[in-house]
Amino acid sequence: MIAKRIIPCLDVKNGRVVKGVNFQGIQDVADPVDMARYYNDIGADELVFYDITASHEGRGLFTDILKRTAAEVFIPLTVGGGINEVSDFERVLACGADKVSVNSGAIRNPSLIDRAARRYGDQCVVLSMDVKRVNGQFHIFAKGGREDTGIDALEWAYAGQERGAGELVVNSMDTDGVKKGFDLELLSEIAKRVSIPIIASGGAGCKEDFKALFESVPKVDAGLAASIFHRKEVPLPVLKKYLAEEKIPMRILREE
């Protein structure tokens, strides 16, 4: 059985890792380079690096910080923020990224997914979705969760797969930072519609939340979290050992 992945997320603003609740109240946490080195050493399966204000501010991603971060990790690194053109893929990959995450740029121009997949391969293109309930429907939000696009999230997930995205990151804005568990309803609905890997994001607060995620929505391939790992509320090695003991397949480092 293929191992499930545990993925820390570095939300970066002005060169620092930050974290908020429901995409609001952003607070400084740490240096991204130090954190990348730490997660690489303790057995994270992958690492996600988001420049969270690049799209909103209409600028390119901070490549200097990214280069320094990428130099510290030997696990797959997914990078997003301000990805609007195929040339942005080239720039980010040249800095050391293994995969590139598109969000607002793909909403504005969905053909970006197609063109990037043709040039770099499906495995390189990650479609990140910021999703929130609006009048009982799942809507896609853009610009770091600031703008309701009105796009149906379930239809967008399927469209992204058909255009060539090799993976989905599903960020639930309703559960982000709340630490009451992943959005299992949203994830279940998306899992019914796509066959590509799904990374669940938003809501993890304890070890049991990851167990519930993988058992309730078996098609989810990975769980992503930020603050509970950054603040060591749930140490990543402890989490992976717990999940392995609960018969959920994990990659465990020997020294763990």
C-alpha positions in Angstrom: 0.0 0.0 0.0 1.3 3.5 -0.9 2.3 5.5 2.2 0.3 8.5 3.1 2.2 11.8 3.2 2.6 14.3 6.0 3.4 17.8 4.6 4.3 20.9 6.6 3.4 24.2 5.0 5.5 27.4 5.1 3.3 30.4 4.5 5.8 33.2 3.9 5.2 36.9 4.1 8.0 39.5 3.8 10.5 36.7 4.1 9.1 35.2 7.3 6.9 32.2 8.0 3.5 33.4 9.3 0.2 31.8 10.3 -3.4 33.0 10.9 -6.9 31.7 11.5 -9.5 31.5 8.7 -6.9 33.4 6.5 -7.0 36.3 9.0 -4.9 37.6 11.9 -1.5 36.8 10.4 1.3 36.4 13.0 5.0 35.9 12.6 6.3 32.4 13.4 9.9 31.8 12.2 12.6 31.9 9.5 11.7 29.8 6.5 15.2 28.6 5.9 15.6 27.3 9.4 12.2 25.7 9.3 12.9 24.0 6.0 16.1 22.5 7.4 14.3 21.3 10.5 11.4 19.6 8.6 13.9 18.0 6.2 15.8 16.5 9.1 12.8 15.1 11.1 11.2 13.2 8.3 8.6 15.4 6.5 7.6 13.7 3.3 7.4 16.9 1.3 7.4 20.7 2.0 5.1 23.4 0.7 6.3 27.0 0.4 3.6 29.7 -0.3 4.4 33.4 -0.8 1.0 34.3 0.5 0.8 37.9 -0.6 2.4 37.7 -4.0 -0.8 37.4 -6.0 -2.6 40.0 -3.9 0.3 42.5 -4.2 0.6 41.7 -7.9 4.3 40.8 -7.8 6.5 37.8 -8.4 7.5 35.4 -5.8 10.5 36.2 -3.5 13.1 34.0 -5.3 16.0 34.9 -3.0 14.3 33.4 0.0 13.1 30.4 -2.1 16.7 29.6 -3.3 18.0 29.6 0.3 15.0 27.4 1.4 15.4 24.9 -1.4 19.1 24.5 -0.6 18.2 23.1 2.8 15.8 20.4 1.7 16.2 17.0 -0.1 12.5 16.1 -0.1 10.0 17.3 -2.7 9.4 21.0 -2.5 6.1 22.6 -3.9 6.2 26.3 -4.3 3.3 28.8 -5.0 2.5 32.5 -5.0 2.3 34.9 -7.9 2.3 32.1 -10.5 0.6 33.7 -13.5 2.6 32.7 -16.6 4.4 29.6 -17.8 7.6 31.7 -17.4 6.9 31.8 -13.7 7.1 28.0 -13.6 10.6 28.3 -15.2 11.7 30.9 -12.7 10.5 28.9 -9.6 11.8 25.6 -10.9 15.2 27.2 -11.5 15.3 28.2 -7.8 15.0 24.6 -6.7 11.3 23.8 -6.6 10.1 20.3 -7.7 6.5 21.2 -8.2 4.7 24.5 -8.8 1.4 25.4 -7.2 -1.1 27.6 -9.2 -4.1 29.3 -7.7 -5.2 32.8 -8.6 -3.3 32.7 -11.9 -5.1 29.6 -13.0 -8.5 31.2 -12.1 -7.8 34.2 -14.3 -6.4 32.1 -17.1 -7.3 28.3 -16.9 -5.2 27.6 -19.9 -2.1 28.2 -17.7 -2.7 24.7 -16.3 -2.7 23.1 -19.8 0.3 25.0 -21.1 2.4 24.3 -18.0 1.4 20.6 -18.0 2.5 20.2 -21.6 5.8 21.9 -21.0 6.8 20.5 -17.7 4.6 17.4 -17.2 1.5 16.8 -15.1 3.5 15.8 -12.1 4.9 19.4 -11.9 1.6 21.2 -11.8 -0.3 21.5 -8.5 -3.7 23.1 -8.5 -4.2 24.8 -5.1 -7.8 25.7 -4.2 -9.0 28.0 -1.5 -12.5 26.9 -0.7 -15.2 28.4 1.5 -18.9 27.7 1.9 -21.2 30.4 0.5 -24.9 29.9 0.9 -24.4 26.1 1.2 -22.2 25.9 -1.9 -18.4 25.4 -2.1 -16.9 28.5 -3.8 -13.4 29.1 -5.0 -11.7 32.2 -3.5 -8.8 34.0 -5.1 -6.0 36.4 -4.0 -5.1 34.6 -0.8 -8.7 34.0 0.1 -9.8 37.7 -0.3 -12.0 37.4 -3.3 -15.1 35.2 -3.9 -14.9 34.1 -7.5 -18.3 32.4 -7.5 -16.7 29.4 -9.2 -18.1 26.0 -8.0 -15.1 24.3 -6.2 -16.2 20.8 -7.2 -16.4 21.7 -10.8 -13.1 23.5 -10.6 -11.4 20.5 -9.1 -12.5 18.3 -12.0 -11.7 20.9 -14.6 -8.2 21.2 -13.2 -7.6 17.5 -13.5 -8.9 17.5 -17.0 -6.6 20.4 -18.0 -3.5 18.5 -16.7 -3.0 19.3 -13.1 -1.2 16.3 -11.5 -2.3 17.0 -7.9 -4.8 19.1 -5.9 -4.2 21.0 -2.7 -7.6 21.6 -1.1 -7.5 24.4 1.4 -10.6 24.7 3.5 -11.0 28.3 4.6 -13.8 27.3 6.9 -11.5 25.1 9.0 -8.1 26.9 8.4 -6.3 27.4 11.7 -9.4 26.4 13.8 -7.8 23.1 14.8 -11.1 21.2 14.9 -10.3 18.7 12.2 -10.1 18.6 8.4 -13.1 19.5 6.3 -14.2 15.9 5.6 -17.4 16.9 3.8 -15.5 19.0 1.2 -12.8 16.5 0.8 -15.2 13.6 0.3 -17.1 15.5 -2.4 -13.9 16.4 -4.3 -12.6 12.8 -4.0 -15.8 11.6 -5.8 -14.9 13.7 -8.8 -11.1 13.3 -9.3 -8.6 10.5 -9.6 -5.4 12.6 -9.1 -3.7 12.9 -5.7 -5.5 15.1 -3.1 -3.6 17.0 -0.4 -5.9 18.1 2.5 -5.2 21.4 4.1 -6.9 23.3 6.9 -8.1 22.3 10.3 -5.6 19.8 11.8 -5.4 20.2 15.6 -4.3 16.8 16.9 -3.0 13.4 15.8 -6.5 12.0 15.7 -7.5 14.5 13.1 -5.1 12.9 10.6 -6.3 9.4 11.5 -9.9 10.6 10.9 -8.8 12.2 7.6 -7.2 9.1 6.1 -9.8 6.7 7.4 -12.8 8.8 6.4 -11.6 9.8 3.0 -9.3 7.0 1.9 -8.6 8.7 -1.5 -6.8 11.6 0.2 -3.1 11.1 -0.3 -1.7 13.6 2.1 -2.4 15.8 5.1 -0.9 19.3 5.2 -0.6 21.5 8.3 1.3 24.5 9.5 1.0 25.9 13.1 0.6 22.6 14.9 4.0 21.5 13.4 5.7 24.9 13.7 4.8 25.2 17.4 5.4 21.5 18.0 1.9 21.1 19.3 1.9 17.8 17.3 5.6 16.9 16.7 5.8 15.5 13.2 7.8 12.3 14.1 5.3 11.5 16.9 2.4 11.9 14.5 3.9 9.6 11.9 4.7 7.0 14.5 1.1 7.2 15.9 -0.4 6.8 12.4 1.8 3.8 11.6 0.6 2.2 14.8 -2.9 2.9 13.7 -2.2 0.9 10.5 -2.0 3.9 8.3 1.0 3.4 6.0 3.7 5.9 6.7 7.3 6.5 5.7 9.3 6.5 9.0 12.9 7.6 9.3 15.1 4.9 11.0 16.4 7.4 13.5 12.8 8.2 14.5 
